[in-house]
Structures are given as structure tokens and as C-alpha cells.
């Protein structure tokens, strides 16, 4: 049976080979040593199977680029030195070249895994969807549409837990035994907490934070600090501003609503683009100066457009083929 093994996968499907590799002391271990004796082709086949196994053991030290290059050079050196007899010139050489391809693919896989190991984990939400998930420490996050969240890979208790927000996210931070700090990085400030509930928005160079429960500290890039209490709302456009009483409007997105209170139509257009990735064009010289006061559904674009038509003084055309919405002031009919 062993004489029929020609590919690394053949070895990996044999329990006795895995026993030999993991040194479990099986009775058949010696047969693999005998099988490889004085057979370079079999030794190479075993080396490739071992390489595949090592690629799955990510907790162990990865080979250096120099080691990988050395192994690759040795493999292609063996291929070049194969006998050129008719018996081996075609089938044998093709088999070895195929084996080399497997090894090169494994090497590439190791490099990719190594690269990804140093890339911070990231979660995203697509246009038009809200999602909830749990971070490694048990912190619960609800992410608005078209938002992303990156977080550090080492969340051992006693160390700072760091996340980076692009878009809008509501946090319910879980306290740890050692009260490790939870730090949210946005464009203009850092938000430092231990256990609390708050909303963060970071879009178009503008940041805002709404504190719902607990207490947080804002630390600006120039070193200033601001203490926040529940119900307070801090925005940053060109400067910091603190207000109160914005909770219902700010958190309406979690209930899949838009609550607008004399909101400029240009800002509504930006909201639609952020949430759905749809271009919005305002037609007419006076349109952009108009405002909207309404409560609109935000879980479906067509329903949002229909509601705007019914509750506002705008004519709205949705060109789904070109992914564009045109908004113009409605012309009042003469009586």
C-alpha cells in the first residue's frame, strides 16, 4: 500500500503517518523510517507532508524567509538533478514539479498567514444594514450601516482594550476584574472608559459622542480632557461643543429610524449616501437651503423615499439603475 503513495495528501490520510509525525509511539512508526531509507523521492514527499502539517500549527514559531528560501532552492535543485532516462524524464519529472508547486503554495500560505497575524481584526457592516456583535472581552457593539471597527489583538485582562471607529457604533462596555481601560479612537479624540454605554460617530472629519450610562473621559489630540455625564453630547467639527438632550435623535438609528428636526436637506442627502451608498443630487437653487422635520424609517431605502415624498415638500426620483436619487423642491400647483 505504501508503494502507491505519490502525493503529500496520501500520507496525510494515513493514521500511522500522523502517529509517526506526532511521535505518539505507535507500533508502525519504524516502518516510516524504513520506507524513507535510501529513497530521496520518498524523503521529499514526507518533507512536503510535514510542511503542510506545520502550516496548520500557527502557535509554533514560523520559519524565517531565509529558511523558506533555502528549502525552495533545495527542492528545485533536486528536480534539476533528476536522472534524464526515458523512464523518469517525463512522468517522474512532472511529478516532482507538481510536488514543487504544492510546496510553493504552502510557502505562500505561510507568508499570508504571517501577514494576517499582524493585521488588526476588523468587522464591517454593509450599506443598508445594522449588525450587533460581541468583542473578545464580552463588550457588546451595535454597528450602523457602512461602519467599520478595528480592535487590538491582545485583550489580556489588565491591559488597555483599544478599538478604532469609522462610521457609527453604540458600545455597551463590559467591566473586567482589573477594571482595564476601554479606549475608542476616533479622528479628533480618544474616549476612555471602564464599563458604560455610549454612542460614537466618526464620519467626514466630524466626531460626536453621546453618553447614555456611566462616565467617560474625552482626550483630544492636543492633550485636553473633557469629563462627560449621562445625557451629554459632545461634537467636534472645527471645535468641541457640549450639549444635552440629544439622546432620542442620536440613537434613533438603533430603532431603524431617522428623526429630523429642521435638518438641512443637504445633511439628509449626506445621511442617505452614508447609509445606502446612493448618490443624492439636489436640484434647484433654493433646494439646498430647505430643512426637514420628520420621523422616517431607515431600514429600507425605497420606504424612506416614499415616506419623504408623503411628509415633506420635495419631489424625489430614484434612479436605481444609476444608483442616484434626485431631490427637488415641489412646485405648488396654482388654484
Secondary structure, DSSP 8 states (H G I E B T S, - for coil): -GGG--SHHHHHT-HHHHHHHHT---TTHHHHHHHHTT-HHHHHHHHHHHHHHHHT-TTS----HHHHHHHHHHHHHHHHTS--SHHHHTHHHHHHHHHHHHHHHHHHHHHHHHHHHTS-EEEEE-TT--EEEE-TTS-EEEE-SSEEEEE-S---TTS-EEEEEEEEEEEE----TT---EEEE-SSEEEEESS-EEEEEEETTEEEEEEEES-EEEEETTS-EEEE-TTEEEEESSSEEEEE--HHHHTGGGGTEEEEEEEEHHHHHHHHHHHH--EEEEESTTGGG-EEEEEEE-S-HHHHHHHHHHHSSEEEEEETTTTEEEEEE------
